[in-house]
């Protein structure tokens, strides 16, 4: 799964780079206005992330509840540190790029002025850079109460993830385990409030996330002799679904659900491949790139927009020629390198930061179970 996460994160970066450099496939900031074209290359990769998240986070929560090890405090501590250690620096540094870009790269048709022909930057960018929007994004209200912060339109999916993290254990504890009746009622009310808050579109994509959890509960039943052909068939059907739906999309949530279901099937099949990969180099590369995928997703877009503002002014769609293709690849590599530096500074230190925070909590309240 490491390689899949790394590839999905890279596809998001590549999809955004294509839109910024070549002006293809508009990215809608308003989900309510998103039609069939809203689920482009990056959006399809996000559906893969949702399924993987449901598999990993949902599966872990399910096992904790089933085994009587569930702790809200531990769960929230793990989830919030995981999210905030990368999110807060991403918002601050991304905001710096945006403010500098708005100040010095706005005039003369620069990308920050939302020139016609590109679908990434909207004329309302300035209104999306205030402290209220920043705080709203820090607490996962983007696309719900506030827009995504600055140029970081990719931030929408993080709000989805957060509210799915909250909803899932609430629903499990309502219907599973030995939860007291009064707590079931309380959890039900909280879940209902969350659903009303996030709206039907975000709630609809929760089904994609739940597909990953569903895979985590299935027994691996494919006989060994059928696993290789099953893997090939599962991969081909996933690629076919992605290809067809990129050309012929229907309703946003239905399209996303179809991609999620197709990938969930592929995920179930490849879970049978328990033998380790022989190449040690492959393992190291896949694991390393996978670990940095969250940082790459959160930090790449404001930096990429800033690069475009520097080199393409007034903004215009580059012609699809080898020279411009090579230039776009170069800037993708630069953006990836920037994301890697941010990973080394923050995400790689997640466990160390958690340990320090946990020690402080233990000193402050040694008798409280975490």
C-alpha positions in Angstrom: 0.0 0.0 0.0 3.0 2.3 0.5 3.5 2.6 -3.3 -0.2 3.3 -3.9 -0.2 6.2 -1.4 3.0 7.6 -2.9 1.6 7.4 -6.4 -1.8 8.9 -5.4 -0.1 11.9 -3.8 2.1 12.4 -6.9 -1.0 12.2 -9.2 -2.6 15.0 -7.2 0.6 17.1 -7.6 0.8 16.3 -11.3 -2.9 17.1 -11.9 -2.6 20.5 -10.3 0.6 21.2 -12.2 -1.1 20.4 -15.5 -3.9 22.8 -14.7 -1.6 25.6 -13.7 0.8 25.2 -16.6 -1.5 24.1 -19.4 -4.8 25.4 -18.3 -6.7 22.1 -18.4 -9.6 20.8 -16.3 -11.0 23.4 -14.1 -10.9 22.8 -10.3 -14.1 24.0 -8.6 -13.7 25.6 -5.2 -17.4 25.3 -4.6 -18.5 21.7 -4.4 -22.1 22.7 -5.0 -21.0 24.1 -8.4 -18.9 21.1 -9.3 -20.3 19.2 -12.2 -19.0 16.2 -14.1 -15.6 17.7 -14.7 -14.9 18.3 -11.0 -13.4 14.8 -10.4 -10.2 15.1 -12.5 -6.9 13.3 -12.0 -6.3 14.8 -8.6 -9.9 14.2 -7.4 -9.7 10.5 -8.4 -6.5 10.2 -6.4 -8.2 11.7 -3.4 -10.9 8.9 -3.6 -8.0 6.4 -3.4 -6.8 8.2 -0.2 -10.3 8.1 1.2 -10.5 4.3 0.8 -7.0 3.8 2.2 -7.9 6.1 5.2 -11.1 4.1 5.9 -9.1 0.9 5.7 -6.3 2.0 8.1 -8.0 4.4 10.5 -11.5 2.8 10.4 -10.0 -0.7 10.7 -7.9 0.3 13.7 -10.8 1.9 15.5 -13.0 -1.1 14.8 -10.4 -3.5 16.3 -10.0 -1.2 19.4 -13.7 -1.3 20.1 -14.0 -5.0 19.4 -11.2 -5.8 21.8 -12.3 -3.4 24.5 -9.3 -1.1 24.1 -11.2 1.9 22.9 -10.2 5.3 24.3 -11.6 8.6 23.0 -8.6 10.4 24.5 -6.0 8.2 22.8 -7.9 8.3 19.5 -8.3 12.0 19.4 -4.7 12.6 20.6 -3.4 10.3 17.7 -5.7 11.9 15.1 -5.2 15.5 16.0 -1.4 15.3 16.3 -1.2 13.5 13.0 -3.3 16.2 11.3 -2.0 19.4 13.0 1.7 18.7 13.0 1.6 19.1 9.2 -1.4 21.3 8.7 -0.4 24.3 10.9 3.0 24.7 9.2 1.3 24.1 5.8 -1.2 26.9 6.4 1.4 29.4 7.7 4.0 28.8 5.0 1.4 28.5 2.3 -0.1 31.8 3.5 3.3 33.5 3.3 3.7 32.4 -0.4 0.2 33.6 -1.1 0.6 37.0 0.5 3.9 37.6 -1.2 2.4 36.5 -4.5 -0.6 38.7 -4.1 1.7 41.7 -3.2 4.3 41.3 -6.0 2.9 38.9 -8.7 -0.7 40.1 -9.0 -0.5 42.8 -11.6 0.0 42.5 -15.3 -2.1 39.4 -15.6 -0.3 37.3 -13.1 -1.8 34.0 -11.9 -2.9 35.6 -8.6 -5.2 38.0 -10.6 -7.3 35.0 -11.7 -6.7 35.5 -15.4 -9.1 33.8 -17.8 -8.2 30.4 -19.2 -7.1 28.9 -15.9 -9.3 27.1 -13.4 -7.3 27.2 -10.2 -7.4 30.8 -9.0 -10.7 32.6 -8.5 -11.2 36.4 -8.3 -12.3 36.0 -4.7 -8.8 34.9 -3.7 -8.2 38.0 -1.5 -11.2 37.2 0.6 -9.9 33.7 1.2 -6.8 34.9 2.9 -8.1 36.4 6.1 -7.5 35.3 9.7 -11.1 34.0 9.9 -10.5 31.7 7.0 -7.1 30.6 8.3 -8.7 29.7 11.7 -11.5 27.9 9.9 -9.1 25.8 7.9 -7.0 25.0 11.1 -10.2 23.6 12.6 -11.4 21.8 9.5 -14.3 24.0 8.5 -13.1 24.6 4.9 -15.8 24.1 2.3 -18.3 24.1 5.3 -18.2 27.5 6.9 -15.2 29.1 5.2 -13.4 28.6 1.8 -10.1 26.8 1.5 -7.3 29.1 2.7 -5.6 31.1 0.0 -4.6 29.2 -3.1 -4.6 25.8 -1.3 -7.8 24.5 -2.9 -6.7 20.9 -2.3 -7.4 21.5 1.4 -11.1 20.5 1.0 -10.4 16.8 1.4 -8.7 17.3 4.8 -12.0 18.6 6.2 -13.7 15.6 4.9 -11.2 13.3 6.5 -11.5 15.0 9.9 -15.2 14.8 10.1 -15.1 11.1 8.9 -12.7 10.5 11.8 -15.2 12.0 14.2 -18.3 10.3 12.7 -17.0 6.8 12.3 -16.4 5.9 16.0 -19.6 7.7 17.0 -21.6 5.4 14.7 -19.7 2.3 15.8 -20.3 3.0 19.5 -24.0 3.6 18.8 -24.5 0.2 17.1 -21.7 -2.0 18.4 -20.3 -2.9 21.8 -21.5 -2.3 25.3 -22.1 1.4 25.1 -24.6 2.6 27.8 -28.0 3.8 26.4 -27.5 7.3 27.6 -24.1 7.5 25.7 -25.7 6.0 22.6 -28.3 8.8 22.6 -25.6 11.4 23.1 -23.4 10.0 20.4 -26.4 9.8 18.1 -27.2 13.5 18.7 -23.5 14.5 18.1 -23.4 12.4 14.9 -26.7 14.0 13.7 -25.2 17.5 14.3 -22.1 16.6 12.4 -24.1 15.4 9.4 -26.2 18.5 9.4 -23.0 20.6 9.6 -21.1 19.0 6.8 -24.0 18.7 4.3 -25.0 16.0 1.9 -22.0 16.2 -0.5 -19.4 15.6 2.2 -21.6 13.0 3.9 -22.1 11.3 0.6 -18.3 10.9 0.2 -18.3 9.3 3.6 -19.5 6.2 1.8 -16.3 6.1 -0.2 -14.3 6.2 3.1 -16.5 3.4 4.5 -15.6 1.2 1.6 -12.0 1.1 2.9 -13.3 0.1 6.4 -15.4 -2.6 4.8 -12.3 -4.1 3.1 -10.6 -4.2 6.5 -13.3 -6.5 7.9 -13.2 -9.0 5.0 -11.5 -12.4 5.3 -8.9 -13.0 2.6 -10.4 -15.9 0.7 -8.8 -16.0 -2.7 -6.8 -19.3 -3.1 -3.1 -18.8 -3.7 -3.1 -20.1 -7.3 -5.7 -17.5 -8.3 -4.1 -14.5 -6.6 -1.8 -13.4 -9.5 -4.5 -13.5 -12.2 -7.0 -11.9 -9.7 -4.5 -9.1 -9.1 -4.2 -8.5 -12.9 -7.9 -8.5 -13.4 -8.5 -6.2 -10.4 -5.9 -3.7 -11.6 -7.3 -3.7 -15.2 -10.8 -3.1 -14.0 -9.7 -0.2 -11.8 -7.8 1.4 -14.6 -10.8 0.9 -16.9 -13.2 2.5 -14.5 -10.8 5.5 -14.0 -10.4 5.9 -17.7 -14.1 5.7 -18.5 -15.2 8.0 -15.7 -12.6 10.6 -16.7 -14.4 10.8 -20.0 -18.0 10.1 -19.1 -18.8 11.3 -15.6 -22.2 11.6 -14.0 -23.1 13.0 -10.6 -20.0 13.9 -8.5 -20.7 11.6 -5.6 -21.8 8.7 -7.9 -18.6 9.1 -9.9 -16.5 9.2 -6.7 -18.3 6.2 -5.3 -17.7 4.2 -8.5 -14.0 4.9 -8.3 -13.9 4.2 -4.6 -15.7 0.8 -5.1 -13.4 -0.1 -7.9 -10.3 0.7 -5.9 -11.7 -1.1 -2.8 -12.0 -4.2 -4.9 -8.4 -3.8 -6.1 -7.2 -3.2 -2.5 -8.9 -6.4 -1.3 -7.2 -8.4 -4.0 -3.7 -7.1 -3.4 -4.0 -7.6 0.4 -3.6 -11.3 -0.5 -0.1 -10.7 -1.7 1.6 -11.4 1.6 5.0 -12.3 0.3 7.5 -9.4 0.7 8.9 -7.6 -2.3 12.3 -8.9 -3.1 13.8 -5.5 -4.0 15.1 -3.8 -0.8 15.5 -0.5 -2.8 11.8 -0.7 -3.9 10.7 -1.1 -0.3 12.8 1.8 0.9 11.6 4.1 -1.8 8.0 3.2 -1.5 8.0 3.5 2.3 9.8 6.8 2.3 7.6 8.4 -0.4 4.5 7.1 1.3 5.5 8.6 4.6 5.8 12.0 3.0 2.5 11.8 1.0 0.4 13.8 3.6 2.9 16.6 3.6 3.1 16.6 -0.2 -0.6 16.8 -0.5 -0.9 19.8 1.9 2.0 22.0 0.9 2.5 21.6 -2.8 -0.3 23.9 -4.3 0.6 27.3 -2.8 4.2 26.7 -3.7 3.4 25.6 -7.2 1.2 28.6 -7.8 4.0 30.9 -6.5 6.4 29.3 -9.0 3.9 29.8 -11.8 3.5 33.4 -10.8 7.3 33.9 -11.1 7.8 32.2 -14.5 4.6 32.7 -16.4 3.6 36.4 -16.3 1.2 37.4 -17.8 -0.3 34.0 -17.2 -1.1 32.0 -20.3 -1.6 28.4 -21.1 1.7 26.9 -22.2 1.6 25.2 -25.6 1.9 21.4 -25.4 5.4 21.2 -26.8 8.4 19.1 -25.5 10.2 22.2 -24.2 7.3 23.3 -22.1 6.6 19.7 -21.0 10.2 19.5 -19.7 9.8 22.8 -17.9 6.7 21.7 -16.2 8.4 18.5 -15.1 11.3 20.5 -13.7 8.9 22.6 -11.7 7.1 19.5 -10.4 10.5 18.2 -9.2 11.2 21.5 -7.5 7.7 21.4 -5.8 8.3 17.8 -4.7 11.7 18.8 -3.3 10.1 21.6 -1.3 7.5 19.2 0.0 10.3 16.8 1.0 12.0 19.6 3.0 8.7 20.3 4.8 8.3 16.6 5.5 11.8 16.5 7.1 11.0 19.5 9.3 7.6 18.4 10.5 5.9 15.2 9.5 9.0 13.0 10.1 9.0 14.3 13.7 5.4 13.3 14.4 6.3 10.5 16.8 8.9 12.5 18.7 6.4 15.4 19.1 3.7 13.0 20.2 6.1 11.5 22.8 6.8 15.0 24.2 3.2 15.9 24.4 2.3 12.6 25.9 5.0 13.0 28.6 3.6 16.5 29.4 0.1 15.1 29.7 1.3 12.3 31.9 3.0 14.8 34.3 -0.1 17.0 34.4 -2.5 14.1 35.0 -0.7 10.9 35.9 -3.8 9.1 37.0 -5.8 9.6 33.8 -5.6 6.7 31.3 -4.8 7.8 27.8 
